[in-house]
Amino acid sequence: MAMNAGEIEAMIRKALPDAQVTIEDLRGDGDHYAAYVTSASFKGKSRVQQHQMVYEALKGRMGNELHALALQTSAPKD
């Protein structure tokens, strides 16, 4: 069962309440998304750590309901 963009965004916002989140359905199939996430929580973290925080927010759905997620993360610019 595929996930919809709203579900993905809600899960990320729940884990990272200050996040600016944009979700794009890359193929229109509900399986392949791009996510752009900006959060102050990412400050001082490596790109890998930032991505891990987003994957944790998705609570194990990566690879199951969510087949592919192209992820771009950043901390806000001061």
PDB file of N, CA, C and O in Angstrom:
ATOM      1  N   MET A   1       0.839  -1.187   0.000  1.00  0.00           N
ATOM      2  CA  MET A   1       0.000   0.000   0.000  1.00  0.00           C
ATOM      3  C   MET A   1       0.879   1.243   0.000  1.00  0.00           C
ATOM      4  O   MET A   1       1.766   1.374   0.843  1.00  0.00           O
ATOM      5  N   ALA A   2       0.645   2.136  -0.918  1.00  0.00           N
ATOM      6  CA  ALA A   2       1.440   3.350  -1.064  1.00  0.00           C
ATOM      7  C   ALA A   2       1.044   4.398  -0.021  1.00  0.00           C
ATOM      8  O   ALA A   2      -0.039   4.332   0.561  1.00  0.00           O
ATOM      9  N   MET A   3       1.929   5.356   0.202  1.00  0.00           N
ATOM     10  CA  MET A   3       1.659   6.485   1.087  1.00  0.00           C
ATOM     11  C   MET A   3       1.330   7.696   0.233  1.00  0.00           C
ATOM     12  O   MET A   3       1.797   7.807  -0.901  1.00  0.00           O
ATOM     13  N   ASN A   4       0.533   8.599   0.770  1.00  0.00           N
ATOM     14  CA  ASN A   4       0.298   9.839   0.044  1.00  0.00           C
ATOM     15  C   ASN A   4       1.212  10.937   0.598  1.00  0.00           C
ATOM     16  O   ASN A   4       1.743  10.818   1.702  1.00  0.00           O
ATOM     17  N   ALA A   5       1.383  11.988  -0.171  1.00  0.00           N
ATOM     18  CA  ALA A   5       2.294  13.073   0.189  1.00  0.00           C
ATOM     19  C   ALA A   5       1.916  13.716   1.519  1.00  0.00           C
ATOM     20  O   ALA A   5       2.793  14.087   2.298  1.00  0.00           O
ATOM     21  N   GLY A   6       0.638  13.848   1.780  1.00  0.00           N
ATOM     22  CA  GLY A   6       0.180  14.446   3.031  1.00  0.00           C
ATOM     23  C   GLY A   6       0.592  13.651   4.252  1.00  0.00           C
ATOM     24  O   GLY A   6       0.943  14.221   5.285  1.00  0.00           O
ATOM     25  N   GLU A   7       0.549  12.338   4.135  1.00  0.00           N
ATOM     26  CA  GLU A   7       0.971  11.460   5.236  1.00  0.00           C
ATOM     27  C   GLU A   7       2.460  11.640   5.532  1.00  0.00           C
ATOM     28  O   GLU A   7       2.867  11.753   6.688  1.00  0.00           O
ATOM     29  N   ILE A   8       3.254  11.664   4.479  1.00  0.00           N
ATOM     30  CA  ILE A   8       4.702  11.824   4.632  1.00  0.00           C
ATOM     31  C   ILE A   8       4.999  13.155   5.310  1.00  0.00           C
ATOM     32  O   ILE A   8       5.766  13.217   6.271  1.00  0.00           O
ATOM     33  N   GLU A   9       4.386  14.217   4.802  1.00  0.00           N
ATOM     34  CA  GLU A   9       4.600  15.546   5.379  1.00  0.00           C
ATOM     35  C   GLU A   9       4.188  15.585   6.844  1.00  0.00           C
ATOM     36  O   GLU A   9       4.918  16.131   7.671  1.00  0.00           O
ATOM     37  N   ALA A  10       3.044  15.022   7.177  1.00  0.00           N
ATOM     38  CA  ALA A  10       2.552  15.026   8.561  1.00  0.00           C
ATOM     39  C   ALA A  10       3.506  14.291   9.501  1.00  0.00           C
ATOM     40  O   ALA A  10       3.746  14.744  10.620  1.00  0.00           O
ATOM     41  N   MET A  11       4.042  13.173   9.057  1.00  0.00           N
ATOM     42  CA  MET A  11       4.965  12.402   9.902  1.00  0.00           C
ATOM     43  C   MET A  11       6.253  13.182  10.145  1.00  0.00           C
ATOM     44  O   MET A  11       6.785  13.181  11.255  1.00  0.00           O
ATOM     45  N   ILE A  12       6.748  13.842   9.115  1.00  0.00           N
ATOM     46  CA  ILE A  12       7.980  14.626   9.269  1.00  0.00           C
ATOM     47  C   ILE A  12       7.714  15.820  10.188  1.00  0.00           C
ATOM     48  O   ILE A  12       8.523  16.110  11.069  1.00  0.00           O
ATOM     49  N   ARG A  13       6.598  16.510   9.993  1.00  0.00           N
ATOM     50  CA  ARG A  13       6.271  17.674  10.832  1.00  0.00           C
ATOM     51  C   ARG A  13       6.035  17.279  12.294  1.00  0.00           C
ATOM     52  O   ARG A  13       6.329  18.056  13.202  1.00  0.00           O
ATOM     53  N   LYS A  14       5.512  16.089  12.518  1.00  0.00           N
ATOM     54  CA  LYS A  14       5.299  15.627  13.899  1.00  0.00           C
ATOM     55  C   LYS A  14       6.640  15.455  14.609  1.00  0.00           C
ATOM     56  O   LYS A  14       6.777  15.811  15.779  1.00  0.00           O
ATOM     57  N   ALA A  15       7.629  14.909  13.898  1.00  0.00           N
ATOM     58  CA  ALA A  15       8.948  14.682  14.496  1.00  0.00           C
ATOM     59  C   ALA A  15       9.785  15.963  14.542  1.00  0.00           C
ATOM     60  O   ALA A  15      10.592  16.152  15.453  1.00  0.00           O
ATOM     61  N   LEU A  16       9.586  16.837  13.555  1.00  0.00           N
ATOM     62  CA  LEU A  16      10.360  18.075  13.440  1.00  0.00           C
ATOM     63  C   LEU A  16       9.373  19.236  13.291  1.00  0.00           C
ATOM     64  O   LEU A  16       9.174  19.732  12.182  1.00  0.00           O
ATOM     65  N   PRO A  17       8.753  19.677  14.389  1.00  0.00           N
ATOM     66  CA  PRO A  17       7.652  20.644  14.313  1.00  0.00           C
ATOM     67  C   PRO A  17       7.988  21.967  13.619  1.00  0.00           C
ATOM     68  O   PRO A  17       7.103  22.613  13.060  1.00  0.00           O
ATOM     69  N   ASP A  18       9.248  22.369  13.651  1.00  0.00           N
ATOM     70  CA  ASP A  18       9.617  23.645  13.026  1.00  0.00           C
ATOM     71  C   ASP A  18       9.940  23.504  11.537  1.00  0.00           C
ATOM     72  O   ASP A  18      10.233  24.495  10.869  1.00  0.00           O
ATOM     73  N   ALA A  19       9.886  22.300  11.030  1.00  0.00           N
ATOM     74  CA  ALA A  19      10.353  22.018   9.670  1.00  0.00           C
ATOM     75  C   ALA A  19       9.485  22.669   8.600  1.00  0.00           C
ATOM     76  O   ALA A  19       8.262  22.757   8.717  1.00  0.00           O
ATOM     77  N   GLN A  20      10.166  23.118   7.560  1.00  0.00           N
ATOM     78  CA  GLN A  20       9.500  23.500   6.316  1.00  0.00           C
ATOM     79  C   GLN A  20       9.635  22.274   5.427  1.00  0.00           C
ATOM     80  O   GLN A  20      10.747  21.823   5.154  1.00  0.00           O
ATOM     81  N   VAL A  21       8.515  21.737   4.978  1.00  0.00           N
ATOM     82  CA  VAL A  21       8.512  20.473   4.245  1.00  0.00           C
ATOM     83  C   VAL A  21       7.789  20.647   2.915  1.00  0.00           C
ATOM     84  O   VAL A  21       6.674  21.167   2.864  1.00  0.00           O
ATOM     85  N   THR A  22       8.434  20.209   1.851  1.00  0.00           N
ATOM     86  CA  THR A  22       7.802  20.158   0.541  1.00  0.00           C
ATOM     87  C   THR A  22       7.949  18.735   0.027  1.00  0.00           C
ATOM     88  O   THR A  22       9.055  18.196  -0.008  1.00  0.00           O
ATOM     89  N   ILE A  23       6.847  18.130  -0.369  1.00  0.00           N
ATOM     90  CA  ILE A  23       6.847  16.767  -0.890  1.00  0.00           C
ATOM     91  C   ILE A  23       6.401  16.806  -2.345  1.00  0.00           C
ATOM     92  O   ILE A  23       5.417  17.463  -2.683  1.00  0.00           O
ATOM     93  N   GLU A  24       7.123  16.106  -3.194  1.00  0.00           N
ATOM     94  CA  GLU A  24       6.797  16.039  -4.615  1.00  0.00           C
ATOM     95  C   GLU A  24       6.666  14.574  -5.025  1.00  0.00           C
ATOM     96  O   GLU A  24       7.579  13.781  -4.793  1.00  0.00           O
ATOM     97  N   ASP A  25       5.543  14.213  -5.631  1.00  0.00           N
ATOM     98  CA  ASP A  25       5.340  12.857  -6.148  1.00  0.00           C
ATOM     99  C   ASP A  25       6.018  12.794  -7.514  1.00  0.00           C
ATOM    100  O   ASP A  25       5.551  13.408  -8.474  1.00  0.00           O
ATOM    101  N   LEU A  26       7.099  12.063  -7.596  1.00  0.00           N
ATOM    102  CA  LEU A  26       7.937  12.083  -8.796  1.00  0.00           C
ATOM    103  C   LEU A  26       7.328  11.357  -9.989  1.00  0.00           C
ATOM    104  O   LEU A  26       7.568  11.738 -11.135  1.00  0.00           O
ATOM    105  N   ARG A  27       6.542  10.316  -9.730  1.00  0.00           N
ATOM    106  CA  ARG A  27       5.997   9.514 -10.823  1.00  0.00           C
ATOM    107  C   ARG A  27       4.477   9.457 -10.847  1.00  0.00           C
ATOM    108  O   ARG A  27       3.889   8.886 -11.765  1.00  0.00           O
ATOM    109  N   GLY A  28       3.851  10.039  -9.855  1.00  0.00           N
ATOM    110  CA  GLY A  28       2.395   9.986  -9.778  1.00  0.00           C
ATOM    111  C   GLY A  28       1.864   8.633  -9.336  1.00  0.00           C
ATOM    112  O   GLY A  28       0.679   8.338  -9.492  1.00  0.00           O
ATOM    113  N   ASP A  29       2.758   7.806  -8.777  1.00  0.00           N
ATOM    114  CA  ASP A  29       2.354   6.453  -8.378  1.00  0.00           C
ATOM    115  C   ASP A  29       2.235   6.266  -6.871  1.00  0.00           C
ATOM    116  O   ASP A  29       1.880   5.179  -6.413  1.00  0.00           O
ATOM    117  N   GLY A  30       2.526   7.312  -6.087  1.00  0.00           N
ATOM    118  CA  GLY A  30       2.450   7.199  -4.641  1.00  0.00           C
ATOM    119  C   GLY A  30       3.558   6.364  -4.032  1.00  0.00           C
ATOM    120  O   GLY A  30       3.492   6.014  -2.854  1.00  0.00           O
ATOM    121  N   ASP A  31       4.569   6.041  -4.810  1.00  0.00           N
ATOM    122  CA  ASP A  31       5.699   5.227  -4.338  1.00  0.00           C
ATOM    123  C   ASP A  31       7.038   5.947  -4.420  1.00  0.00           C
ATOM    124  O   ASP A  31       7.976   5.583  -3.712  1.00  0.00           O
ATOM    125  N   HIS A  32       7.140   6.948  -5.261  1.00  0.00           N
ATOM    126  CA  HIS A  32       8.414   7.623  -5.512  1.00  0.00           C
ATOM    127  C   HIS A  32       8.248   9.121  -5.265  1.00  0.00           C
ATOM    128  O   HIS A  32       7.588   9.823  -6.031  1.00  0.00           O
ATOM    129  N   TYR A  33       8.857   9.590  -4.188  1.00  0.00           N
ATOM    130  CA  TYR A  33       8.710  10.977  -3.781  1.00  0.00           C
ATOM    131  C   TYR A  33      10.068  11.657  -3.657  1.00  0.00           C
ATOM    132  O   TYR A  33      11.103  11.006  -3.515  1.00  0.00           O
ATOM    133  N   ALA A  34      10.032  12.981  -3.716  1.00  0.00           N
ATOM    134  CA  ALA A  34      11.163  13.819  -3.326  1.00  0.00           C
ATOM    135  C   ALA A  34      10.680  14.633  -2.133  1.00  0.00           C
ATOM    136  O   ALA A  34       9.554  15.131  -2.130  1.00  0.00           O
ATOM    137  N   ALA A  35      11.526  14.767  -1.127  1.00  0.00           N
ATOM    138  CA  ALA A  35      11.199  15.572   0.045  1.00  0.00           C
ATOM    139  C   ALA A  35      12.296  16.602   0.255  1.00  0.00           C
ATOM    140  O   ALA A  35      13.486  16.290   0.213  1.00  0.00           O
ATOM    141  N   TYR A  36      11.869  17.828   0.480  1.00  0.00           N
ATOM    142  CA  TYR A  36      12.778  18.931   0.774  1.00  0.00           C
ATOM    143  C   TYR A  36      12.428  19.390   2.182  1.00  0.00           C
ATOM    144  O   TYR A  36      11.323  19.871   2.432  1.00  0.00           O
ATOM    145  N   VAL A  37      13.383  19.237   3.103  1.00  0.00           N
ATOM    146  CA  VAL A  37      13.105  19.505   4.517  1.00  0.00           C
ATOM    147  C   VAL A  37      14.149  20.464   5.072  1.00  0.00           C
ATOM    148  O   VAL A  37      15.350  20.205   4.997  1.00  0.00           O
ATOM    149  N   THR A  38      13.675  21.574   5.632  1.00  0.00           N
ATOM    150  CA  THR A  38      14.545  22.541   6.296  1.00  0.00           C
ATOM    151  C   THR A  38      14.105  22.623   7.745  1.00  0.00           C
ATOM    152  O   THR A  38      12.928  22.834   8.036  1.00  0.00           O
ATOM    153  N   SER A  39      15.063  22.455   8.656  1.00  0.00           N
ATOM    154  CA  SER A  39      14.734  22.489  10.085  1.00  0.00           C
ATOM    155  C   SER A  39      15.935  22.978  10.889  1.00  0.00           C
ATOM    156  O   SER A  39      17.076  22.629  10.590  1.00  0.00           O
ATOM    157  N   ALA A  40      15.668  23.790  11.912  1.00  0.00           N
ATOM    158  CA  ALA A  40      16.722  24.232  12.820  1.00  0.00           C
ATOM    159  C   ALA A  40      17.322  23.039  13.563  1.00  0.00           C
ATOM    160  O   ALA A  40      18.459  23.112  14.029  1.00  0.00           O
ATOM    161  N   SER A  41      16.580  21.957  13.678  1.00  0.00           N
ATOM    162  CA  SER A  41      17.075  20.744  14.343  1.00  0.00           C
ATOM    163  C   SER A  41      18.283  20.156  13.620  1.00  0.00           C
ATOM    164  O   SER A  41      19.036  19.373  14.200  1.00  0.00           O
ATOM    165  N   PHE A  42      18.468  20.528  12.364  1.00  0.00           N
ATOM    166  CA  PHE A  42      19.574  19.995  11.569  1.00  0.00           C
ATOM    167  C   PHE A  42      20.890  20.737  11.808  1.00  0.00           C
ATOM    168  O   PHE A  42      21.947  20.272  11.380  1.00  0.00           O
ATOM    169  N   LYS A  43      20.834  21.887  12.488  1.00  0.00           N
ATOM    170  CA  LYS A  43      22.060  22.669  12.711  1.00  0.00           C
ATOM    171  C   LYS A  43      23.102  21.833  13.430  1.00  0.00           C
ATOM    172  O   LYS A  43      22.816  21.181  14.434  1.00  0.00           O
ATOM    173  N   GLY A  44      24.328  21.865  12.895  1.00  0.00           N
ATOM    174  CA  GLY A  44      25.430  21.133  13.510  1.00  0.00           C
ATOM    175  C   GLY A  44      25.451  19.648  13.198  1.00  0.00           C
ATOM    176  O   GLY A  44      26.344  18.932  13.651  1.00  0.00           O
ATOM    177  N   LYS A  45      24.492  19.183  12.440  1.00  0.00           N
ATOM    178  CA  LYS A  45      24.414  17.755  12.092  1.00  0.00           C
ATOM    179  C   LYS A  45      24.945  17.549  10.669  1.00  0.00           C
ATOM    180  O   LYS A  45      24.813  18.414   9.803  1.00  0.00           O
ATOM    181  N   SER A  46      25.544  16.383  10.460  1.00  0.00           N
ATOM    182  CA  SER A  46      25.996  16.034   9.114  1.00  0.00           C
ATOM    183  C   SER A  46      24.786  15.729   8.249  1.00  0.00           C
ATOM    184  O   SER A  46      23.687  15.524   8.765  1.00  0.00           O
ATOM    185  N   ARG A  47      24.979  15.698   6.951  1.00  0.00           N
ATOM    186  CA  ARG A  47      23.890  15.381   6.020  1.00  0.00           C
ATOM    187  C   ARG A  47      23.330  13.987   6.343  1.00  0.00           C
ATOM    188  O   ARG A  47      22.116  13.787   6.306  1.00  0.00           O
ATOM    189  N   VAL A  48      24.196  13.039   6.654  1.00  0.00           N
ATOM    190  CA  VAL A  48      23.743  11.685   6.996  1.00  0.00           C
ATOM    191  C   VAL A  48      22.865  11.720   8.251  1.00  0.00           C
ATOM    192  O   VAL A  48      21.818  11.074   8.294  1.00  0.00           O
ATOM    193  N   GLN A  49      23.283  12.461   9.256  1.00  0.00           N
ATOM    194  CA  GLN A  49      22.490  12.563  10.487  1.00  0.00           C
ATOM    195  C   GLN A  49      21.135  13.225  10.222  1.00  0.00           C
ATOM    196  O   GLN A  49      20.121  12.824  10.793  1.00  0.00           O
ATOM    197  N   GLN A  50      21.125  14.237   9.355  1.00  0.00           N
ATOM    198  CA  GLN A  50      19.868  14.900   9.000  1.00  0.00           C
ATOM    199  C   GLN A  50      18.923  13.910   8.330  1.00  0.00           C
ATOM    200  O   GLN A  50      17.738  13.854   8.658  1.00  0.00           O
ATOM    201  N   HIS A  51      19.450  13.135   7.395  1.00  0.00           N
ATOM    202  CA  HIS A  51      18.624  12.154   6.691  1.00  0.00           C
ATOM    203  C   HIS A  51      18.118  11.087   7.660  1.00  0.00           C
ATOM    204  O   HIS A  51      16.971  10.650   7.558  1.00  0.00           O
ATOM    205  N   GLN A  52      18.959  10.670   8.589  1.00  0.00           N
ATOM    206  CA  GLN A  52      18.534   9.679   9.575  1.00  0.00           C
ATOM    207  C   GLN A  52      17.374  10.203  10.416  1.00  0.00           C
ATOM    208  O   GLN A  52      16.470   9.446  10.771  1.00  0.00           O
ATOM    209  N   MET A  53      17.398  11.488  10.733  1.00  0.00           N
ATOM    210  CA  MET A  53      16.306  12.089  11.511  1.00  0.00           C
ATOM    211  C   MET A  53      14.991  12.022  10.733  1.00  0.00           C
ATOM    212  O   MET A  53      13.938  11.750  11.310  1.00  0.00           O
ATOM    213  N   VAL A  54      15.053  12.268   9.431  1.00  0.00           N
ATOM    214  CA  VAL A  54      13.841  12.195   8.606  1.00  0.00           C
ATOM    215  C   VAL A  54      13.370  10.744   8.498  1.00  0.00           C
ATOM    216  O   VAL A  54      12.175  10.472   8.609  1.00  0.00           O
ATOM    217  N   TYR A  55      14.300   9.814   8.284  1.00  0.00           N
ATOM    218  CA  TYR A  55      13.918   8.403   8.187  1.00  0.00           C
ATOM    219  C   TYR A  55      13.292   7.923   9.489  1.00  0.00           C
ATOM    220  O   TYR A  55      12.334   7.150   9.465  1.00  0.00           O
ATOM    221  N   GLU A  56      13.824   8.374  10.635  1.00  0.00           N
ATOM    222  CA  GLU A  56      13.233   8.024  11.932  1.00  0.00           C
ATOM    223  C   GLU A  56      11.805   8.535  12.018  1.00  0.00           C
ATOM    224  O   GLU A  56      10.934   7.862  12.569  1.00  0.00           O
ATOM    225  N   ALA A  57      11.562   9.718  11.477  1.00  0.00           N
ATOM    226  CA  ALA A  57      10.212  10.305  11.501  1.00  0.00           C
ATOM    227  C   ALA A  57       9.225   9.443  10.718  1.00  0.00           C
ATOM    228  O   ALA A  57       8.030   9.441  11.015  1.00  0.00           O
ATOM    229  N   LEU A  58       9.717   8.716   9.724  1.00  0.00           N
ATOM    230  CA  LEU A  58       8.846   7.885   8.885  1.00  0.00           C
ATOM    231  C   LEU A  58       8.580   6.513   9.493  1.00  0.00           C
ATOM    232  O   LEU A  58       7.872   5.696   8.904  1.00  0.00           O
ATOM    233  N   LYS A  59       9.142   6.264  10.662  1.00  0.00           N
ATOM    234  CA  LYS A  59       8.831   5.085  11.485  1.00  0.00           C
ATOM    235  C   LYS A  59       8.818   3.762  10.724  1.00  0.00           C
ATOM    236  O   LYS A  59       7.852   3.004  10.803  1.00  0.00           O
ATOM    237  N   GLY A  60       9.888   3.491   9.990  1.00  0.00           N
ATOM    238  CA  GLY A  60      10.028   2.201   9.339  1.00  0.00           C
ATOM    239  C   GLY A  60       9.232   2.019   8.064  1.00  0.00           C
ATOM    240  O   GLY A  60       9.188   0.913   7.524  1.00  0.00           O
ATOM    241  N   ARG A  61       8.607   3.059   7.573  1.00  0.00           N
ATOM    242  CA  ARG A  61       7.824   2.912   6.343  1.00  0.00           C
ATOM    243  C   ARG A  61       8.672   2.963   5.080  1.00  0.00           C
ATOM    244  O   ARG A  61       8.222   2.547   4.012  1.00  0.00           O
ATOM    245  N   MET A  62       9.905   3.476   5.196  1.00  0.00           N
ATOM    246  CA  MET A  62      10.814   3.463   4.043  1.00  0.00           C
ATOM    247  C   MET A  62      11.081   2.015   3.660  1.00  0.00           C
ATOM    248  O   MET A  62      11.390   1.182   4.512  1.00  0.00           O
ATOM    249  N   GLY A  63      10.959   1.726   2.382  1.00  0.00           N
ATOM    250  CA  GLY A  63      11.188   0.373   1.903  1.00  0.00           C
ATOM    251  C   GLY A  63       9.951  -0.503   1.964  1.00  0.00           C
ATOM    252  O   GLY A  63       9.937  -1.598   1.401  1.00  0.00           O
ATOM    253  N   ASN A  64       8.921  -0.037   2.638  1.00  0.00           N
ATOM    254  CA  ASN A  64       7.656  -0.770   2.717  1.00  0.00           C
ATOM    255  C   ASN A  64       6.597   0.001   1.939  1.00  0.00           C
ATOM    256  O   ASN A  64       6.531  -0.098   0.713  1.00  0.00           O
ATOM    257  N   GLU A  65       5.769   0.770   2.643  1.00  0.00           N
ATOM    258  CA  GLU A  65       4.761   1.575   1.953  1.00  0.00           C
ATOM    259  C   GLU A  65       5.388   2.647   1.070  1.00  0.00           C
ATOM    260  O   GLU A  65       4.828   3.030   0.043  1.00  0.00           O
ATOM    261  N   LEU A  66       6.553   3.120   1.483  1.00  0.00           N
ATOM    262  CA  LEU A  66       7.258   4.168   0.744  1.00  0.00           C
ATOM    263  C   LEU A  66       8.474   3.557   0.079  1.00  0.00           C
ATOM    264  O   LEU A  66       9.467   3.250   0.740  1.00  0.00           O
ATOM    265  N   HIS A  67       8.394   3.382  -1.219  1.00  0.00           N
ATOM    266  CA  HIS A  67       9.439   2.673  -1.953  1.00  0.00           C
ATOM    267  C   HIS A  67      10.706   3.510  -2.135  1.00  0.00           C
ATOM    268  O   HIS A  67      11.809   3.009  -1.917  1.00  0.00           O
ATOM    269  N   ALA A  68      10.563   4.778  -2.533  1.00  0.00           N
ATOM    270  CA  ALA A  68      11.731   5.610  -2.807  1.00  0.00           C
ATOM    271  C   ALA A  68      11.483   7.045  -2.365  1.00  0.00           C
ATOM    272  O   ALA A  68      10.411   7.606  -2.596  1.00  0.00           O
ATOM    273  N   LEU A  69      12.496   7.631  -1.721  1.00  0.00           N
ATOM    274  CA  LEU A  69      12.411   9.010  -1.264  1.00  0.00           C
ATOM    275  C   LEU A  69      13.729   9.705  -1.569  1.00  0.00           C
ATOM    276  O   LEU A  69      14.750   9.413  -0.947  1.00  0.00           O
ATOM    277  N   ALA A  70      13.707  10.622  -2.524  1.00  0.00           N
ATOM    278  CA  ALA A  70      14.873  11.473  -2.799  1.00  0.00           C
ATOM    279  C   ALA A  70      14.811  12.589  -1.766  1.00  0.00           C
ATOM    280  O   ALA A  70      13.858  13.368  -1.745  1.00  0.00           O
ATOM    281  N   LEU A  71      15.816  12.666  -0.918  1.00  0.00           N
ATOM    282  CA  LEU A  71      15.755  13.544   0.241  1.00  0.00           C
ATOM    283  C   LEU A  71      16.805  14.643   0.157  1.00  0.00           C
ATOM    284  O   LEU A  71      17.983  14.378  -0.084  1.00  0.00           O
ATOM    285  N   GLN A  72      16.360  15.886   0.359  1.00  0.00           N
ATOM    286  CA  GLN A  72      17.268  17.026   0.466  1.00  0.00           C
ATOM    287  C   GLN A  72      16.946  17.712   1.778  1.00  0.00           C
ATOM    288  O   GLN A  72      15.807  18.108   2.022  1.00  0.00           O
ATOM    289  N   THR A  73      17.960  17.849   2.621  1.00  0.00           N
ATOM    290  CA  THR A  73      17.765  18.465   3.932  1.00  0.00           C
ATOM    291  C   THR A  73      18.718  19.634   4.095  1.00  0.00           C
ATOM    292  O   THR A  73      19.774  19.689   3.464  1.00  0.00           O
ATOM    293  N   SER A  74      18.326  20.577   4.959  1.00  0.00           N
ATOM    294  CA  SER A  74      19.203  21.705   5.264  1.00  0.00           C
ATOM    295  C   SER A  74      18.729  22.382   6.538  1.00  0.00           C
ATOM    296  O   SER A  74      17.573  22.254   6.942  1.00  0.00           O
ATOM    297  N   ALA A  75      19.646  23.102   7.156  1.00  0.00           N
ATOM    298  CA  ALA A  75      19.295  23.964   8.285  1.00  0.00           C
ATOM    299  C   ALA A  75      19.015  25.345   7.707  1.00  0.00           C
ATOM    300  O   ALA A  75      19.592  25.711   6.683  1.00  0.00           O
ATOM    301  N   PRO A  76      18.139  26.116   8.347  1.00  0.00           N
ATOM    302  CA  PRO A  76      17.855  27.453   7.830  1.00  0.00           C
ATOM    303  C   PRO A  76      19.105  28.327   7.875  1.00  0.00           C
ATOM    304  O   PRO A  76      19.953  28.190   8.757  1.00  0.00           O
ATOM    305  N   LYS A  77      19.189  29.202   6.925  1.00  0.00           N
ATOM    306  CA  LYS A  77      20.314  30.149   6.890  1.00  0.00           C
ATOM    307  C   LYS A  77      20.024  31.262   7.894  1.00  0.00           C
ATOM    308  O   LYS A  77      18.889  31.727   8.000  1.00  0.00           O
ATOM    309  N   ASP A  78      21.033  31.681   8.617  1.00  0.00           N
ATOM    310  CA  ASP A  78      20.850  32.740   9.635  1.00  0.00           C
ATOM    311  C   ASP A  78      20.594  34.079   9.023  1.00  0.00           C
ATOM    312  O   ASP A  78      20.421  35.063   9.742  1.00  0.00           O
TER     313      ASP A  78
END
